[in-house]
């Protein structure tokens, strides 16, 4: 085991493209404290607050050993200090958080735990207060018509009014998952199930969480169901208080992809949707795809097909746009060392050009499952589910790493600046 002091682990790497020929640094390697009391297995990505601090979750570890944690990486000088801001007990508070956190303008954090509560998961809020943090459960799932979170469920999303939206992998009236809304009022939250999936041609098992457009329409993807059983992309549209669901694309499992996993869809300014599918494609290693609306229907285009070679394979995470309009994401497996990759897609005329900007070797991380996030300087931050400290479990695989990748034209490894003016955040309650 590493000692209890929080240490900056810097690993200098040579990246595979000229624009990204720079540094990779492990900001924190999990299970650096005895028996993983600092947390283990950061499943999702991270979020920034306005003070340049990072927040994320671990599915396991913590003082209660198997309940998981919410952690902060506080920017300090030329490094980062790790601290646990909440450790789950596995009781009424929940356990084993999944999906990325979301943050409002007041700095409150929101997330989903897959266990605990009545045994079917919880939605929680963590609020900063005078140098400490207050935790509260804002909804407890009961596993029936209201939903069942599941260990692979996605995160939450805000609308412009401060309402939260999310999905459950299972449960609902037919047992194939739900889309729900949480509405705040007078210090409490009211949950409404907006849609229960029916399976079959409809869709089943939404893992990705949801994305909202400017009109308040909701989009997401399911890992199962659809006309061909390879998963589907759905839309929910509200009309006079009633929500109507439509499957806007069904994956065939062929070259178009199959089985969209954890990553939420992203929208561009023209209303096109972008996402990843972990299966299908010409090599059955997944694809990056675009859905474009026209005349009431949607057309799918495959932007990139993973080969399972040096480019990686099976992209579980969602995509992130950079300020220049390029797409970035993670392939969970394969790459030159078999431990996953970070990739970039640059739009050309025509098509998109894919570049592998980083390849993991296990010591620096292994299996990136979460989405990446950028600071205003173009530095990239993310987590890997395994890798790092190989003494933390048996067989030794590592318990995860939080890391940064810095492009070559960046002067400082850890810029000293606030991020608040460069990011959109949902309204505070």
C-alpha positions as CSV (number, residue, x, y, z in Angstrom):
1,X,0.0,0.0,0.0
2,X,1.0,3.6,-0.5
3,X,1.3,5.8,2.6
4,X,-1.6,7.9,3.7
5,X,-0.2,11.2,2.4
6,X,-1.9,12.4,-0.7
7,X,0.7,12.4,-3.4
8,X,0.8,13.8,-7.0
9,X,1.8,10.9,-9.2
10,X,3.2,12.3,-12.5
11,X,3.8,10.0,-15.4
12,X,5.4,11.6,-18.4
13,X,4.3,10.0,-21.6
14,X,4.8,10.6,-25.3
15,X,1.4,10.8,-27.0
16,X,0.6,9.6,-30.5
17,X,-0.3,12.9,-32.3
18,X,1.7,16.0,-32.7
19,X,-1.0,18.4,-31.3
20,X,-1.2,16.2,-28.1
21,X,2.5,15.4,-27.7
22,X,2.6,16.6,-24.1
23,X,2.1,15.2,-20.6
24,X,-0.1,12.8,-18.9
25,X,-0.3,13.1,-15.1
26,X,-2.1,10.9,-12.6
27,X,-3.8,13.4,-10.3
28,X,-4.7,10.6,-7.8
29,X,-4.3,6.9,-7.7
30,X,-7.1,5.2,-5.7
31,X,-6.6,2.7,-2.9
32,X,-3.5,4.6,-1.9
33,X,-4.6,4.2,1.8
34,X,-5.0,0.9,3.7
35,X,-7.9,-1.3,2.6
36,X,-9.1,1.4,0.1
37,X,-10.6,3.7,2.7
38,X,-9.9,6.5,0.2
39,X,-12.2,4.8,-2.3
40,X,-11.8,2.4,-5.2
41,X,-13.1,2.1,-8.8
42,X,-14.0,5.5,-10.1
43,X,-16.7,4.4,-12.6
44,X,-17.8,7.7,-14.0
45,X,-16.1,10.9,-15.1
46,X,-15.6,14.0,-13.1
47,X,-17.1,17.6,-13.0
48,X,-15.5,21.0,-12.2
49,X,-16.9,23.6,-9.9
50,X,-16.3,27.3,-10.4
51,X,-13.2,27.3,-8.1
52,X,-11.4,24.8,-10.3
53,X,-12.0,21.8,-8.1
54,X,-12.9,18.4,-9.5
55,X,-15.6,16.0,-8.1
56,X,-16.3,12.4,-8.8
57,X,-17.4,9.1,-7.3
58,X,-16.0,5.7,-6.6
59,X,-18.2,2.7,-6.7
60,X,-16.4,0.9,-3.9
61,X,-14.1,1.5,-1.0
62,X,-14.3,4.3,1.6
63,X,-14.4,4.1,5.4
64,X,-17.2,1.6,5.2
65,X,-15.1,-0.4,2.7
66,X,-17.7,-1.3,0.1
67,X,-20.2,1.6,0.1
68,X,-18.3,3.9,-2.3
69,X,-17.5,7.6,-2.0
70,X,-17.9,11.1,-3.4
71,X,-14.5,12.7,-3.7
72,X,-13.0,16.1,-4.3
73,X,-9.7,16.8,-6.0
74,X,-8.8,20.3,-4.8
75,X,-6.3,22.2,-7.0
76,X,-3.4,23.3,-4.7
77,X,-0.3,24.9,-6.1
78,X,1.1,22.5,-8.7
79,X,-0.8,19.5,-7.5
80,X,-4.2,18.2,-6.4
81,X,-5.3,17.1,-2.9
82,X,-7.8,14.2,-2.6
83,X,-10.5,14.3,0.1
84,X,-13.7,12.3,0.6
85,X,-16.7,14.6,1.0
86,X,-19.1,11.8,1.5
87,X,-18.8,8.0,2.2
88,X,-21.8,5.8,1.7
89,X,-22.8,3.4,4.5
90,X,-25.1,1.1,2.4
91,X,-28.1,2.0,4.5
92,X,-30.8,4.5,3.8
93,X,-28.3,6.9,2.3
94,X,-27.5,4.5,-0.6
95,X,-24.4,2.7,-1.8
96,X,-22.2,2.3,-4.9
97,X,-22.8,5.5,-6.8
98,X,-23.0,5.3,-10.6
99,X,-23.0,7.8,-13.4
100,X,-21.4,11.2,-13.3
101,X,-22.3,13.9,-10.8
102,X,-24.0,17.1,-11.9
103,X,-23.4,20.5,-10.2
104,X,-25.6,23.6,-10.0
105,X,-24.6,27.3,-9.8
106,X,-24.6,27.2,-6.0
107,X,-22.0,24.3,-6.0
108,X,-24.5,21.6,-4.9
109,X,-23.7,18.2,-6.3
110,X,-26.3,15.6,-7.4
111,X,-25.9,11.9,-8.2
112,X,-27.4,8.4,-8.2
113,X,-26.5,5.5,-6.0
114,X,-27.2,2.0,-7.3
115,X,-27.7,0.3,-3.9
116,X,-28.9,1.1,-0.5
117,X,-32.1,2.9,0.4
118,X,-34.7,0.2,0.3
119,X,-32.3,-1.9,-1.8
120,X,-33.0,-0.3,-5.1
121,X,-30.9,2.9,-5.1
122,X,-31.2,6.5,-4.2
123,X,-30.8,10.0,-5.7
124,X,-28.7,12.3,-3.4
125,X,-27.7,15.9,-3.0
126,X,-24.4,17.1,-1.3
127,X,-24.3,20.8,-0.5
128,X,-21.2,22.9,0.7
129,X,-21.7,24.5,4.1
130,X,-19.1,26.5,6.0
131,X,-16.2,24.3,4.9
132,X,-18.0,21.0,5.3
133,X,-20.7,19.2,3.3
134,X,-24.3,18.3,4.0
135,X,-25.7,15.1,2.5
136,X,-29.4,14.3,1.9
137,X,-31.3,11.7,0.0
138,X,-33.8,13.4,-2.3
139,X,-35.4,10.2,-3.6
140,X,-35.4,6.5,-2.6
141,X,-36.4,4.0,-5.3
142,X,-38.7,1.1,-4.4
143,X,-38.0,-1.2,-7.3
144,X,-41.5,-1.4,-8.7
145,X,-43.3,1.0,-11.0
146,X,-41.0,3.9,-9.9
147,X,-37.8,2.1,-11.1
148,X,-34.7,0.2,-10.1
149,X,-31.4,1.9,-10.6
150,X,-29.1,-1.0,-11.5
151,X,-25.3,-1.0,-11.4
152,X,-24.8,0.5,-14.8
153,X,-27.2,3.4,-14.8
154,X,-26.3,6.8,-16.1
155,X,-26.2,10.2,-14.5
156,X,-28.6,13.1,-14.1
157,X,-29.4,16.3,-16.2
158,X,-30.9,19.6,-15.3
159,X,-33.4,21.7,-17.3
160,X,-33.3,25.5,-17.2
161,X,-35.8,25.5,-14.3
162,X,-33.7,23.4,-12.0
163,X,-35.6,20.2,-12.4
164,X,-33.5,17.0,-12.5
165,X,-34.0,14.2,-15.0
166,X,-32.6,10.7,-15.1
167,X,-33.2,7.0,-16.0
168,X,-33.5,3.7,-14.2
169,X,-32.1,0.6,-15.9
170,X,-35.0,-1.6,-14.7
171,X,-38.3,-1.3,-13.1
172,X,-41.3,0.7,-14.3
173,X,-44.7,-0.8,-15.3
174,X,-43.1,-3.4,-17.7
175,X,-39.8,-3.9,-15.9
176,X,-37.6,-2.5,-18.7
177,X,-36.7,0.8,-17.1
178,X,-37.9,4.4,-16.8
179,X,-37.3,8.1,-17.4
180,X,-38.0,10.2,-14.3
181,X,-38.1,13.8,-13.2
182,X,-37.4,15.3,-9.8
183,X,-38.9,18.7,-9.1
184,X,-37.8,20.9,-6.2
185,X,-40.2,22.9,-4.0
186,X,-39.9,24.3,-0.5
187,X,-36.8,22.2,0.3
188,X,-38.1,18.9,-0.9
189,X,-38.3,17.0,-4.2
190,X,-41.2,15.4,-6.0
191,X,-40.5,12.5,-8.3
192,X,-42.6,11.8,-11.4
193,X,-42.1,8.8,-13.8
194,X,-42.3,10.3,-17.2
195,X,-42.1,7.1,-19.2
196,X,-41.8,3.3,-18.6
197,X,-40.2,1.3,-21.4
198,X,-42.1,-1.6,-22.8
199,X,-39.2,-3.6,-24.3
200,X,-39.3,-5.1,-27.8
201,X,-39.6,-2.6,-30.6
202,X,-40.1,0.2,-28.0
203,X,-36.7,0.0,-26.3
204,X,-35.4,-1.4,-23.0
205,X,-32.8,-0.9,-20.3
206,X,-31.7,2.8,-20.5
207,X,-28.1,3.1,-19.2
208,X,-27.0,6.5,-20.7
209,X,-29.0,9.0,-18.6
210,X,-30.6,11.8,-20.6
211,X,-29.9,14.9,-22.6
212,X,-32.3,17.9,-23.0
213,X,-32.5,20.3,-25.9
214,X,-33.4,24.0,-25.7
215,X,-37.0,23.2,-26.1
216,X,-37.0,20.8,-23.2
217,X,-37.2,17.6,-25.3
218,X,-35.4,14.6,-23.7
219,X,-33.1,12.2,-25.5
220,X,-31.4,9.0,-24.4
221,X,-30.4,5.6,-25.5
222,X,-31.1,2.0,-24.4
223,X,-28.8,-0.9,-24.4
224,X,-31.5,-3.4,-25.4
225,X,-34.7,-3.4,-27.4
226,X,-35.5,-1.6,-30.6
227,X,-36.7,-3.2,-33.8
228,X,-33.6,-5.4,-34.1
229,X,-32.7,-5.9,-30.4
230,X,-29.4,-3.9,-30.6
231,X,-30.6,-1.0,-28.6
232,X,-32.3,2.3,-29.5
233,X,-32.2,6.0,-29.3
234,X,-35.4,7.6,-27.9
235,X,-37.0,11.0,-27.7
236,X,-39.6,12.3,-25.1
237,X,-41.6,15.3,-26.1
238,X,-44.0,17.2,-23.8
239,X,-47.4,18.5,-24.9
240,X,-49.7,20.1,-22.4
241,X,-48.2,18.2,-19.5
242,X,-48.2,14.8,-21.3
243,X,-45.0,13.1,-22.4
244,X,-44.9,11.1,-25.6
245,X,-42.0,8.7,-26.4
246,X,-40.7,7.9,-29.8
247,X,-37.9,5.6,-30.9
248,X,-35.9,7.7,-33.3
249,X,-33.3,5.1,-34.2
250,X,-33.0,1.3,-33.7
251,X,-29.5,-0.2,-34.0
252,X,-29.3,-3.3,-36.2
253,X,-26.2,-4.7,-34.7
254,X,-24.4,-4.4,-38.0
255,X,-22.2,-1.7,-39.3
256,X,-24.4,1.0,-37.7
257,X,-23.4,-0.2,-34.2
258,X,-25.1,-1.9,-31.2
259,X,-25.6,-1.6,-27.5
260,X,-25.1,2.0,-26.4
261,X,-23.8,1.8,-22.9
262,X,-23.2,4.4,-20.2
263,X,-22.5,7.7,-22.1
264,X,-25.1,10.4,-22.4
265,X,-25.8,11.8,-25.9
266,X,-24.5,15.2,-26.8
267,X,-26.1,17.9,-29.0
268,X,-24.6,20.4,-31.3
269,X,-26.1,23.8,-32.1
270,X,-27.9,22.5,-35.2
271,X,-29.7,19.8,-33.1
272,X,-27.7,16.8,-34.2
273,X,-27.1,14.1,-31.6
274,X,-23.8,12.3,-31.1
275,X,-23.1,9.1,-29.2
276,X,-21.2,5.9,-28.9
277,X,-22.2,2.3,-29.2
278,X,-20.1,-0.3,-27.5
279,X,-20.8,-3.1,-30.1
280,X,-21.4,-3.5,-33.7
281,X,-19.5,-1.8,-36.5
282,X,-17.4,-3.5,-39.1
283,X,-15.1,-5.1,-36.5
284,X,-17.8,-5.5,-33.7
285,X,-15.8,-3.1,-31.5
286,X,-18.3,-0.3,-31.5
287,X,-18.8,3.0,-33.3
288,X,-19.2,6.8,-32.8
289,X,-22.4,7.9,-34.5
290,X,-24.4,11.0,-35.4
291,X,-28.2,11.3,-35.7
292,X,-29.4,14.2,-37.8
293,X,-33.1,15.4,-37.8
294,X,-34.8,16.3,-41.1
295,X,-38.5,16.5,-42.0
296,X,-39.7,14.7,-38.8
297,X,-37.3,11.8,-39.1
298,X,-33.7,11.1,-38.1
299,X,-30.7,9.7,-40.2
300,X,-27.8,7.9,-38.6
301,X,-24.2,8.3,-39.8
302,X,-21.3,6.3,-38.5
303,X,-18.4,8.8,-37.8
304,X,-15.9,6.2,-36.8
305,X,-15.7,2.4,-36.5
306,X,-13.3,1.0,-33.9
307,X,-11.1,-1.9,-35.0
308,X,-10.0,-3.3,-31.6
309,X,-6.4,-2.5,-32.5
310,X,-4.2,0.4,-31.5
311,X,-7.3,2.7,-31.8
312,X,-9.1,0.8,-28.9
313,X,-12.5,-0.8,-28.8
314,X,-15.8,-0.8,-27.1
315,X,-16.5,2.9,-26.2
316,X,-18.7,2.8,-23.1
317,X,-18.4,6.5,-22.3
318,X,-20.2,9.4,-23.9
319,X,-18.6,12.1,-26.0
320,X,-17.4,15.7,-25.2
321,X,-17.1,18.6,-27.5
322,X,-14.0,20.8,-27.2
323,X,-14.2,24.6,-27.7
324,X,-13.0,24.0,-31.2
325,X,-15.8,21.6,-32.0
326,X,-13.8,18.4,-32.0
327,X,-15.2,15.3,-30.3
328,X,-13.4,13.4,-27.6
329,X,-14.1,10.2,-25.8
330,X,-12.7,7.0,-24.4
331,X,-12.5,3.4,-25.7
332,X,-12.7,1.1,-22.7
333,X,-10.5,-1.7,-24.0
334,X,-7.8,-2.6,-26.4
335,X,-5.3,-0.1,-27.7
336,X,-1.6,-0.8,-28.0
337,X,-1.4,-2.2,-24.5
338,X,-4.9,-3.6,-24.2
339,X,-6.0,-1.2,-21.5
340,X,-8.0,1.4,-23.4
341,X,-7.5,4.7,-25.2
342,X,-8.5,8.3,-25.3
343,X,-9.5,9.4,-28.8
344,X,-10.2,12.6,-30.8
345,X,-12.5,13.1,-33.8
346,X,-11.8,16.1,-36.0
347,X,-14.4,17.0,-38.6
348,X,-13.0,17.1,-42.2
349,X,-14.6,17.7,-45.5
350,X,-16.1,15.2,-45.8
351,X,-16.2,12.9,-42.8
352,X,-14.3,12.8,-39.5
353,X,-10.7,12.0,-38.8
354,X,-9.9,9.8,-35.7
355,X,-6.7,10.1,-33.7
356,X,-5.7,8.1,-30.7
357,X,-4.3,10.8,-28.4
358,X,-3.4,8.5,-25.4
359,X,-3.0,4.8,-24.8
360,X,-3.0,3.3,-21.3
361,X,-0.6,0.7,-20.0
362,X,-2.2,-0.2,-16.7
363,X,0.3,1.6,-14.5
364,X,-1.2,5.0,-15.5
365,X,-4.8,3.6,-15.7
366,X,-6.8,0.8,-17.1
367,X,-10.3,0.8,-18.7
368,X,-11.6,4.3,-19.0
369,X,-15.3,4.0,-18.6
370,X,-16.3,7.6,-18.0
371,X,-16.5,10.7,-20.2
372,X,-13.7,13.3,-20.4
373,X,-14.0,16.9,-19.3
374,X,-12.0,20.0,-20.4
375,X,-10.8,23.1,-18.6
376,X,-10.7,26.4,-20.5
377,X,-7.1,25.8,-21.4
378,X,-7.9,22.7,-23.3
379,X,-6.5,20.3,-20.7
380,X,-8.4,17.0,-20.6
381,X,-9.5,15.3,-17.3
382,X,-11.0,11.8,-16.7
383,X,-10.8,8.6,-14.7
384,X,-10.1,5.0,-15.3
385,X,-12.0,2.2,-13.5
386,X,-8.9,0.1,-12.9
387,X,-5.2,0.5,-13.0
388,X,-2.7,2.4,-10.9
389,X,-1.9,0.8,-7.5
390,X,-1.7,-2.9,-8.4
391,X,-1.6,-3.9,-4.7
392,X,-5.2,-2.9,-4.1
393,X,-7.0,-6.1,-5.0
394,X,-6.6,-9.7,-6.0
395,X,-5.9,-10.6,-8.8
396,X,-4.0,-7.3,-9.0
397,X,-5.7,-5.0,-11.5
398,X,-5.5,-1.6,-9.8
399,X,-8.4,0.4,-8.3
400,X,-8.5,3.3,-10.7
401,X,-6.8,6.6,-11.5
402,X,-7.9,10.3,-11.9
403,X,-5.7,11.8,-14.6
404,X,-5.0,14.8,-16.8
405,X,-3.7,15.0,-20.4
406,X,-2.1,18.3,-21.4
407,X,-1.6,19.2,-25.1
408,X,1.8,20.4,-26.2
409,X,0.9,24.0,-26.6
410,X,-0.2,24.4,-23.0
411,X,2.3,26.3,-20.8
412,X,1.2,25.1,-17.4
413,X,0.4,21.6,-16.2
414,X,-2.1,22.9,-13.7
415,X,-3.3,26.5,-14.7
416,X,-4.1,28.8,-11.8
417,X,-7.5,30.2,-12.8
418,X,-11.2,30.0,-12.2
419,X,-13.2,27.9,-14.6
420,X,-16.5,29.6,-13.9
421,X,-16.7,32.0,-16.8
422,X,-16.0,29.3,-19.4
423,X,-18.6,26.7,-18.5
424,X,-22.4,26.5,-18.6
425,X,-24.0,25.4,-15.4
426,X,-27.6,24.6,-14.5
427,X,-29.6,27.0,-12.3
428,X,-29.3,26.8,-8.6
429,X,-32.4,25.9,-6.6
